Amino acid sequence: MLSISFLLTPILIWFFNNKSKYFKNIWQVLIGQKSLVGYSLDPKNHILKLPKIKDGILTPTENEKDESDYSLSAKLNLIYARDYSIFTDLQIVIANWSKLDR
């Protein structure tokens, strides 16, 4: 998935406003500092005892209007961790690829 994004960078780069941030994010994923999808920031994550994963560029709450709703965020993080699938990550990346530059 990341390799496709990296290979398509010459084309995709024109769709991003913050090109340097896009390159930085892709580079951090390539060298293992970040993942494409990770938990949304939620102070309750440590209480839920979620598996530890790298910070992500995108989160399961990307399509929610109020990302500051911590109870919803905690529920979505829990569901994401419990029902993890590469296909879930793929859906999140495809639906939100234009946010890879933030």
C-alpha positions as CSV (number, residue, x, y, z in Angstrom):
1,M,0.0,0.0,0.0
2,L,2.8,2.4,0.9
3,S,4.9,1.3,-2.0
4,I,2.0,2.2,-4.4
5,S,1.7,5.6,-2.7
6,F,5.5,6.1,-3.1
7,L,5.5,5.0,-6.7
8,L,2.6,7.3,-7.5
9,T,4.2,10.3,-5.8
10,P,5.1,12.0,-9.0
11,I,1.4,12.1,-9.9
12,L,-0.1,12.3,-6.4
13,I,2.1,15.2,-5.3
14,W,0.0,17.6,-7.5
15,F,-3.1,16.9,-5.4
16,F,-1.5,18.0,-2.1
17,N,-1.3,21.6,-0.8
18,N,1.5,20.9,1.7
19,K,3.9,18.9,-0.5
20,S,6.8,19.0,2.0
21,K,4.6,17.5,4.7
22,Y,3.4,14.8,2.4
23,F,7.0,13.8,1.6
24,K,7.9,14.0,5.3
25,N,5.0,11.7,6.3
26,I,5.8,9.2,3.5
27,W,9.4,9.2,4.5
28,Q,8.6,8.6,8.2
29,V,6.4,5.7,7.2
30,L,9.2,4.2,5.0
31,I,11.8,4.4,7.8
32,G,9.4,3.0,10.4
33,Q,8.8,6.1,12.6
34,K,5.1,6.2,11.8
35,S,2.4,4.1,10.2
36,L,-0.2,5.2,7.7
37,V,-3.1,4.5,10.1
38,G,-2.9,4.7,13.9
39,Y,-5.1,5.4,16.9
40,S,-6.8,8.8,17.2
41,L,-5.3,10.8,20.0
42,D,-7.4,10.1,23.1
43,P,-6.4,10.5,26.7
44,K,-8.4,7.3,27.5
45,N,-6.2,5.1,25.3
46,H,-4.0,4.1,28.2
47,I,-7.1,3.1,30.2
48,L,-8.4,0.9,27.4
49,K,-5.1,-1.1,27.3
50,L,-5.0,-1.0,23.5
51,P,-2.1,-2.7,21.8
52,K,0.8,-0.4,21.2
53,I,1.2,0.8,17.7
54,K,3.1,3.6,16.0
55,D,1.5,7.0,15.6
56,G,-0.4,7.2,12.4
57,I,-0.9,9.9,9.8
58,L,-4.6,8.9,9.5
59,T,-6.9,7.6,12.2
60,P,-10.2,5.6,12.4
61,T,-11.9,8.9,13.3
62,E,-11.1,10.6,10.0
63,N,-14.7,10.7,8.8
64,E,-16.2,11.9,12.0
65,K,-17.4,15.5,12.2
66,D,-16.4,16.0,15.8
67,E,-13.0,14.3,16.3
68,S,-12.8,15.9,19.8
69,D,-15.6,13.6,21.0
70,Y,-13.4,11.5,23.3
71,S,-16.0,8.8,24.0
72,L,-16.6,8.2,20.3
73,S,-12.9,8.3,19.6
74,A,-12.2,5.8,22.3
75,K,-14.9,3.5,20.9
76,L,-13.5,3.7,17.4
77,N,-10.0,3.0,18.6
78,L,-11.2,0.0,20.5
79,I,-13.1,-1.3,17.5
80,Y,-10.1,-0.6,15.2
81,A,-7.8,-2.6,17.6
82,R,-10.2,-5.4,18.2
83,D,-11.2,-6.0,14.5
84,Y,-7.9,-5.0,12.9
85,S,-7.5,-5.9,9.3
86,I,-5.2,-4.7,6.5
87,F,-8.4,-4.1,4.6
88,T,-9.6,-1.7,7.2
89,D,-6.3,0.2,6.9
90,L,-6.7,0.2,3.1
91,Q,-10.3,1.6,3.4
92,I,-9.1,4.4,5.7
93,V,-6.2,5.3,3.4
94,I,-8.3,5.2,0.2
95,A,-11.1,7.2,1.7
96,N,-8.7,9.8,3.2
97,W,-5.7,9.8,0.9
98,S,-6.0,13.6,0.4
99,K,-5.2,14.0,4.1
100,L,-1.7,12.5,3.9
101,D,-0.2,16.0,3.8
102,R,-1.2,17.1,7.3
